Amino acid sequence: MITYSKQLPVVAEPDVLVCGAGLAGIGAAVAAARGGAKTMVIERNGFAGGFFTANVGSAFDGFVDERTGAPVVGGIVFEMLERMGVIEPGNGRNISYNVNGDFNFVAMHPERVIPRCDPERFKRAADEILAEAGVQVLFHTQVADVISNDGHVESVIASNKSGLIAIEPKILIDCTGDGDAAAWAGAEFEKAESLQPMSLHFRIAYLEPHLDLRKRTAEVLSREFEAGRLGLYAGPYPATFSGRDIYFNATRTPGDNTSPEDWTQAEINGRHDAWTMFEAWKRELPEFEDAYFMTSGPVAGARESRRIIGDYVLNELDVAEGRRKEDVVLIGAWRMDQHPADKPGYHDIPWIPPYDIPYGTLLPVSFDNLLVAGRCHSATSAALSSSRVTATAMGMGQAAGTAAALAISADQPPRDVNVTAIQDAIIAADGILEPPEAGDAEVGNPDW
Ligand SMILES: Cc1cc2nc3c(=O)[nH]c(=O)nc-3n(C[C@H](O)[C@H](O)[C@H](O)COP(=O)(O)OP(=O)(O)OC[C@H]3O[C@@H](n4cnc5c(N)ncnc54)[C@H](O)[C@@H]3O)c2cc1C
């Protein structure tokens, strides 16, 4: 142990500081700035989008009620999808979008697929929406510590190419996915004993997408695993943005990304396994003859780590039964999707009806100027297996940013802001707080 002390420059005193510019962070920063708060976001990567952009690709899960294809999250999610050309602009809830190539879901219900979009388009749309909202963005800046006093955040210590810096916000919104800022401020958190595994996605060029590809690549992986030539793997889940190349969600490394050693291993193991898969497919499948390993990562992604304890902890029954809540600030709709850390291949992803995510899950207990949104919000591990996904994280961010701006303008702690005022502001910004009409219909599992 050493004791280290140093005087640091206070480089900014924003009303609202958002830590992490992932899905939740973009939603939070844009909503806070549009609500009139002087807003800054700091992000350790050189681009926004979190694991959507840092891990080759992803779908906008949680965006629609799969029974009808009607959206359950609007607002900034609509805007991002419009900016990326995935949905037609200005149609509100009557969305029409380009079919995108998620083989599993196209096969299940081709007319209402869950949108995917290229991470490069996402990065650009994020730059634009943040700039237009007037958010001060600082990339390559990592939260290193938080000074708090008696349940009140005073300063955030960050590290970047200037060395160590301090930022003194009135309100802090933790959107780091791992709850780094809240945990280091002293907020209570939980972590499951068995966390969902990490994955490093990879993208293969000169490979024509076809609907049999998933099955054919899966058969090869199963044989490689049985023969002891491949370790744990996921799916595989192939998808395409261009129609001319495929990205694979297929590696699976157990561990905790808040352990630097585990996360390092996920990178090394992920690269090893991705190449092992690619070489096996090239050996065994004629369609891979010209295939070229284009890229991986850049970062192995983590699905689950710290869950900050809030005024309310969303639980699995809330999700499985589609429960309604008075302080709803967002609707979740993605399946219970818990990747196992000890089994290869496909796992069950039971469908659930749309459910309410309450404001209390964004308010860490015992803190008066701290909010959380996205993957680190207050939920049990099972509930988070649904609420952790892309569109839901962005909607949660929008709710947190909206609440923070209202708190700043009323000079109140976020916990004291009238929930009806938050809900009204979300609806006024094209958000959705009523689940779509869909009767008693249910949706089955994909036919893996
Ligand atoms: C491998 C993988 C595949 C997935 N596939 C899908 C999918 O197909 N569909 C889907 O809907 N969802 C998918 N998800 C889930 C989804 O990507 C995440 O749950 C979602 O990104 C959560 O958003 P978030 O903003 O809470 O967190 P993140 O996306 O993790 O964003 C957190 C941001 O904070 C930054 N950050 C972290 N720590 C610090 C720090 N200390 N200082 C500064 N910045 C920091 C990060 O760089 C990042 O930009 C997947 C996740 C993984 C890991």
The ligand as a Tripos MOL2 file, in Angstrom:
@<TRIPOS>MOLECULE
LIG
   53    58     1     0     0
SMALL
NO_CHARGES

@<TRIPOS>ATOM
      1 C1        -20.6150   -9.3370  -26.4260 C.3       1 LIG1
      2 C2        -21.8940   -8.5940  -26.2790 C.ar      1 LIG1
      3 C3        -22.8940   -8.7530  -27.2140 C.ar      1 LIG1
      4 C4        -24.0770   -8.0640  -27.0940 C.ar      1 LIG1
      5 N1        -25.0380   -8.1950  -28.0480 N.ar      1 LIG1
      6 C5        -26.1530   -7.4580  -27.9510 C.ar      1 LIG1
      7 C6        -27.1450   -7.5110  -28.9800 C.ar      1 LIG1
      8 O1        -27.0160   -8.2000  -29.9890 O.2       1 LIG1
      9 N2        -28.2550   -6.7360  -28.8180 N.ar      1 LIG1
     10 C7        -28.4060   -5.9070  -27.7460 C.ar      1 LIG1
     11 O2        -29.4020   -5.1860  -27.6710 O.2       1 LIG1
     12 N3        -27.5080   -5.8490  -26.7750 N.ar      1 LIG1
     13 C8        -26.3870   -6.6000  -26.8550 C.ar      1 LIG1
     14 N4        -25.4540   -6.5280  -25.8740 N.ar      1 LIG1
     15 C9        -25.7320   -5.7100  -24.7010 C.3       1 LIG1
     16 C10       -25.4540   -4.2700  -24.9260 C.3       1 LIG1
     17 O3        -24.3640   -4.0380  -25.7910 O.3       1 LIG1
     18 C11       -25.1300   -3.5950  -23.6210 C.3       1 LIG1
     19 O4        -25.8570   -4.1180  -22.6230 O.3       1 LIG1
     20 C12       -25.3660   -2.1490  -23.7440 C.3       1 LIG1
     21 O5        -24.2770   -1.6860  -24.4970 O.3       1 LIG1
     22 C13       -25.4230   -1.4950  -22.3970 C.3       1 LIG1
     23 O6        -25.2480   -0.1450  -22.5700 O.3       1 LIG1
     24 P1        -24.5640    0.7200  -21.4530 P.3       1 LIG1
     25 O7        -24.5150    2.0950  -21.9990 O.co2     1 LIG1
     26 O8        -25.2100    0.4590  -20.1610 O.co2     1 LIG1
     27 O9        -23.0960    0.1280  -21.2750 O.3       1 LIG1
     28 P2        -21.9030    0.0220  -22.2770 P.3       1 LIG1
     29 O10       -22.3430   -0.2140  -23.6490 O.co2     1 LIG1
     30 O11       -20.9950   -0.9530  -21.6230 O.co2     1 LIG1
     31 O12       -21.2610    1.4770  -22.2410 O.3       1 LIG1
     32 C14       -20.4890    1.9360  -21.1780 C.3       1 LIG1
     33 C15       -19.5640    3.0290  -21.6740 C.3       1 LIG1
     34 O13       -18.8170    3.5350  -20.5930 O.3       1 LIG1
     35 C16       -17.4400    3.5670  -20.9200 C.3       1 LIG1
     36 N5        -16.7040    3.3750  -19.6780 N.ar      1 LIG1
     37 C17       -16.6740    2.2680  -18.8970 C.ar      1 LIG1
     38 N6        -15.9310    2.4780  -17.8060 N.ar      1 LIG1
     39 C18       -15.4770    3.7350  -17.9010 C.ar      1 LIG1
     40 C19       -14.6720    4.5410  -17.0450 C.ar      1 LIG1
     41 N7        -14.1790    4.0740  -15.8930 N.pl3     1 LIG1
     42 N8        -14.4010    5.8110  -17.4430 N.ar      1 LIG1
     43 C20       -14.8920    6.2920  -18.6190 C.ar      1 LIG1
     44 N9        -15.6520    5.5760  -19.4620 N.ar      1 LIG1
     45 C21       -15.9620    4.3140  -19.0840 C.ar      1 LIG1
     46 C22       -17.2580    2.4460  -21.9140 C.3       1 LIG1
     47 O14       -16.1300    2.6260  -22.7250 O.3       1 LIG1
     48 C23       -18.5580    2.5080  -22.6920 C.3       1 LIG1
     49 O15       -18.5010    3.3930  -23.7710 O.3       1 LIG1
     50 C24       -24.2620   -7.2030  -25.9890 C.ar      1 LIG1
     51 C25       -23.2620   -7.0400  -25.0360 C.ar      1 LIG1
     52 C26       -22.0850   -7.7210  -25.1880 C.ar      1 LIG1
     53 C27       -21.0190   -7.4980  -24.1850 C.3       1 LIG1
@<TRIPOS>BOND
     1     1     2 1
     2     2     3 ar
     3     2    52 ar
     4     3     4 ar
     5     4     5 ar
     6     4    50 ar
     7     5     6 ar
     8     6     7 ar
     9     6    13 1
    10     7     8 2
    11     7     9 ar
    12     9    10 ar
    13    10    11 2
    14    10    12 ar
    15    12    13 ar
    16    13    14 ar
    17    14    15 1
    18    14    50 ar
    19    15    16 1
    20    16    17 1
    21    16    18 1
    22    18    19 1
    23    18    20 1
    24    20    21 1
    25    20    22 1
    26    22    23 1
    27    23    24 1
    28    24    25 2
    29    24    26 1
    30    24    27 1
    31    27    28 1
    32    28    29 2
    33    28    30 1
    34    28    31 1
    35    31    32 1
    36    32    33 1
    37    33    34 1
    38    33    48 1
    39    34    35 1
    40    35    36 1
    41    35    46 1
    42    36    37 ar
    43    36    45 ar
    44    37    38 ar
    45    38    39 ar
    46    39    40 ar
    47    39    45 ar
    48    40    41 1
    49    40    42 ar
    50    42    43 ar
    51    43    44 ar
    52    44    45 ar
    53    46    47 1
    54    46    48 1
    55    48    49 1
    56    50    51 ar
    57    51    52 ar
    58    52    53 1
@<TRIPOS>SUBSTRUCTURE
     1 LIG1         1 GROUP 0 **** ****
